[in-house]
Amino acid sequence: MSAHAAEQGGTAAPATVRREQELAAERDRVASLYARLDELIGRTREDLRRTQREQTAGTPAALTEQEAFVRLYTDRLEALSAAETRLCFGRLDLHDGTARYIGRVGLADDDQQPLLTDWRAPAAEPFYQATSAVPLGVVRRRHIVTEGREVAALEDDVLDLEALADGGSGIVADDVQGGGVLMAALAARRTGRMHDIVATMQAEQDAIVRSPLPGILVVEGGPGCGKTVVALHRAAYLLYTHREKLARSGVLIVGPNRIFLHYIGQVLPALGETAAVLATPGQLFPGVDARAWEPDEIAALKGSARMADVISRAVRQRQRVPETGRDLTVGSARIVMTPEMVMAARDRARSTRRPHNVARRTFALTLLDSLAQALADEMRVDLETHRDVLVSDLRESPDVRREVNLAWMPLTPEQVVSDLWARPDLLAAAAPHLKPDQRALLQRDRGAPWTPADVPLLDEAAEALGIDDEADRLAQLRATAERQAEMDYAQSVLEMTGTRGVSADQLIDRYVTAGEAISLAERASDDREWVYGHIVVDEAQELSPMAWRLLARRCPSLSMTVVGDLDQSSSSSGPTSWAQALGDIAKARPGGDQRWRVERLTVNYRTPRPFMDLARDVMRALGREPTPVESIRDGAPPVLARLVGIDDVSALVGELVGQPGFGRLGVITAPSLVDKLETVLREALPTGFVGDGDSRLDAPVVVLTVQQAKGLEFDIVVVAEPGLIDLESARPGSDLYVALTRATRELVVAYTGDLPRSLGASAPAVA
């Protein structure tokens, strides 16, 4: 109730009574929803236990059916359990006199009458989209604020005051409050984990979340606009709306680093969704988790679209033709393998246009045919009559096996890429367009750890190589032999026990399927050829053209949600447009159909206006105009703190964390200072106060580089040594812009030397 209403004496008391009555009614309603949730959880848990205990007929169909029900009940139980926090957060009073409650999941009674509407359902859309100008049939939108399972407060947005008054509610204009729930959520202390925004999502965010599935949706916006959380809610919405299409294939979420994935990791599970795979760009090739650092200029070289041709040539140059003939011993005979034989076999294999390892079979068979003719001539026998024996002799010859392998070796992606970097001759032949100094940058020892920029090249090599058919056939033969051995053993067990009505096949299959089914994430991450139904890419401005080629292979339909801000690119070769960023996959289809579309977020919910003004001034001092966004939060001005030495950061941080309920503090600095600052802070602060590893955000204080801080937010940010950040940055200005826009409450710029010119041009308060 507003202060104006309180001053009105006679009307204040009745209004207060009515408000308390409504609060009591909503508490009863929410309590009943939680009771229904508990009932459904109990039923589902019992259904799951019963299904797991049931004895089936033992047939493959029965076992498959049982596993399907186990997965169904498990997923349902996870979704219901995830709805515990803020189960119901809204209510719509409609023109037809009905009320519709909005929550995290949909609930119905035993007669299938709706009790609670899932936020993703079309019926919930007016909760986010209705305005007084376009009310969408809504008289009043009510925000229900809960603490645990208790209703703590109500906030109403009246969209049709006349209709509401006619209904006898007694609500007056001064009772209407707008944005209080949102502002309270924004002012809440950070926890080190991103939370969902189902209760506070704004209209422009909701419109993007509900955007159609097909095509590439680019979500663009400056710092603090909620790009990441909108993308995650879109993933949850798409999994709900297109369940049948996406649940089996899953959604891939690509984030910039493991710290970021830990930060966002609980959002989708909190929304009841588990069919999502989270990965960094360095984890997109099975068996590789690339985290090694390399300079930006090297990563930019590796990320160039021209590297696709380099990898293709590197594979083709491993298909060798000897300069002279090779003498081969086959049993007691000697024959010559001529260059012409090898060239003919190579050309025949290449003409199939199949990948290297797949085409190798054609090469080997063609070459063996030529060698068989030479062997028949040497032994003076008829080729057609003795072909099988001759080919068998050739296969057993060490000389033949050696020369076939030398001419067309079966390869792995790791071999191709590591040899390319370790052997200057191979790189020079595969990359003639590169200058000698560029090729020198790429050279490194064989066995050096993989970097994120290597991963798209490994994937490109895997595409060029294909899967070795011969290895597959041998594996199938082994599997058949193992199956036969299992069959023989199972049959002996059945005969010894006298079991009837169960075949050896059924007995084996029962044991094979008795173990725990692997998750979609495990299956997808282990399968390079897995095709996802949708891909979400965060910090998309950082991806190279080669990385986009990899993602296009993971989702050939190009159903993607791409979020980023071109102003925040850290690479010297960062894109200046989304068409450039998306590279070849963004090219229009024949006929001119555009494959991508852009939606812009225009409101900064995180960064107080004074911080954002400072960040903009930094960019403008460098002659760049950042993407316009409107900050809706005021705050204290940022502080410049001049230090005697960098060790003084510990005293500064100690003072800041001494404030009651300070939340989370991030120290953002240059890569060369991270280890030193972590050391001095651990010595100065209590044990466990400074975070470490991928889960470091769970601690109250964390030290990060700008790249590690992207997409994150903190109550308090200390930007340490901005001059060094600029000096070590591949794109000075952009990294400082990112660092200055991570704070929600306090921003301190700590420095010992001179400030960067771009920052010195502004004049915030000086400590």
Phi, psi and omega in degrees: 000138185280165178295324180300317179294324181294331181284352188267021171042276189297327182270343185293314184297311177301321180296320179296318179298315180297321180295319178295322178295318178295321178299317179296319180295319179291326177296319178296318182295313181295322177299321179292326177293320177293324177297320178293321177299314179299321180296316181291324176297316179298316179297315182295319179298319179291321176299320179295314180298317181297317181295320180293329181276340187298139171270126181263177179290349178088356179282156177305321180297318180293320179293320178297318178297318179298315181297323179297318179290323177299314179296319179301310182291325179295313180296319180295320180295319178296318181294317180293318180295325180292341182278001184303316181277124181052054179306311179238126182231000182204163178213139175247124171263118189260163182298333181278005176092356180270160176242139181233120180269139185245137182206190185287329179225165174271135177233145177221160177277185184293340176267011179065026172276131186293135175251324183216133182262128177299136182302338182272347183289151178305327181294342180270350185303320179300336179299329181259334189255338185293139175227170178295331178284323179230083188286347178054037178081008183261130174272314181217137173251124182247128172266125181255114182264124182242151170237109190067234179259006184258140174282121183261328183197161176234145174222127186249137167249110180271119183262340177220087186297323181294316179294323180292320179294321178298333180281358176078023182284334181081002179288134179250166187302324183289348177280347184282127178236136180239133172084000182297319180295317179298311183295324177296320179294321180291328182278347182297148179294145178288155180242358185090358177227143175286141177247158178288165181236030183300331182275342187233010182300135182266167189300316182292329176290315181298321180299323178288318179304318184268011179298149183303155184292314191294154173082179179263117176260116177265120178256110186250143177180155179287186180301144172077008182276355180082029182300315184295311184293328175295317180297321180291320176293327176296319177300316179295320179296316181294321178295328178284314186283326182241046187305312185297325184280324190258336187298322182283324183270332177082172178240132178263126176251118181252118178242162190293330182201173185290329177298316179296318180297323176296322181297319183265358193301335185264357185294306182294316175302324178294336177268007176082017182247131181237355184272047179231142178249126179257133181207153170270166175302335179278359181246016187268007174237123186306134177086358182238133172232086189277118180228358182294145181270149171212155181301153183301323183294329177286315179299322179295320177299312181295330183276352181298142180300336181290345179292341175298318177291325179299314180295319179299316179292323180298325178287315182296326181287350174275359175263090195262146172245123181294149181286331180229170178294156179240126176282130182236136174261123179235101186065236179265359183261158175233132179228170179243127172268111185273157175302327181295322177300313183293318181297318179297318179293321179296314181296321178296317181293318180294328182295341178287343181058028178263158180301160188308305184291333178282317180289344181302325180298317177298317178301311184296316181295319179295317180293321178296325176299316180294318180291326178296322177295318179295321180291321177297318178296318181295323183267358178057049177232164180280128184298312186294324181289324187246018186305312185299317180293318181296314180296322178297318178297320179296318181295330182275351183281122176302323180298316181295313181300319180297312185290324176297317180293320179295325181283324183211080185284136169294134188234157171249157177302321180299320178298313184299311185287316181294322176295324180298318181282330186274339185241106181303327181293319179294318181294319180298321180288325183275335184232064182294341181284342181279144176286156180305321181291330176291318178295325178296325178298327184279345184290139175200164182291146174297136182095356176297148182296149180287146174252162178304327180289342177286332190299313177299330179287323174298319180292322177297319178295319179299323179293320180287332183274321185071185181262133182296111180301319184296318178298320179297317181294319178295320178296322179293321177297318178297318180297321179295318179295318179295322179296319180294321178296319177295321179298314180299317180293316181297321179296321179293324177296315181297321180291321180291323183271349181070021181290135179239159176081001179230128180273167177297322177302313182295322180295317179296312183298326180297317180289324180296320184267003183284339181286172180290133179291138180285152184284164176300319181300319180293317181295316184292318184290339180268356186240108182295335182265011178297135179251118180276153177283332181202149178233134173249127181241120177259155186050048188294339180294345182272348184281142179275164174305324179292324178294323178294325176298318178300312183295325178296328176288327179288339180215080184300336178288348183056040172271101188219150167245116187246119182239141180175182181215113183300333179294339185261011179295136182263351185269145176295337178258023182303145184290153176256354178209161179288331175298319177290321182297317184282344174063219186298328185288346181270355181297142183295149175290164173305132184102349174091005179296127180283136182270354184216157179219155185244133169241138184247134171266132190244354185247128177267111182269341189263311194271120176303150186304317180298324179292319182292323178298318179297316181297319178296319180299324178299314181293319182293327178296338178263008178080021180237133179261114182288163177302127182290131173221153180254117176279129182263000182246136171270173179180175177292152179292156175294159184242133171264124182240111179275127182250152176288315179217162184295334178298339180293350176301328182296319179293319179298312180295320179301321178292319182291319182282351176284351178288143180299131175057046185289340177088245181233140179236131177246128172261117182249126187211183179285152181307323184290346183257351187302308183299317181296314181293323176299319181296311183292326179287323178293327178288330186267333186254163180301155180303134179084359182284332182255123186288161181212152175074191183294334181261023186298337181290348177287344179272159182294329183234140180217145176249128186221154165281169178298319180298321179288333183275352183298134179083354184260166176214151182221154174297315182233137176233132170250114175270106187265125179056067180300329178297321179288326175302313179296319183296321183269001182273141174286342180222077183307141182100307181296316180294321178293323176302317178295313183300322184284352185244024180264347188269146175254344186226311181226141178229124178236128176256110184255132183211155179246329181256221179275145174284151172302147181304321182296327180274325181294339179291338178269166185224067174286175181297149180246129179277000000 
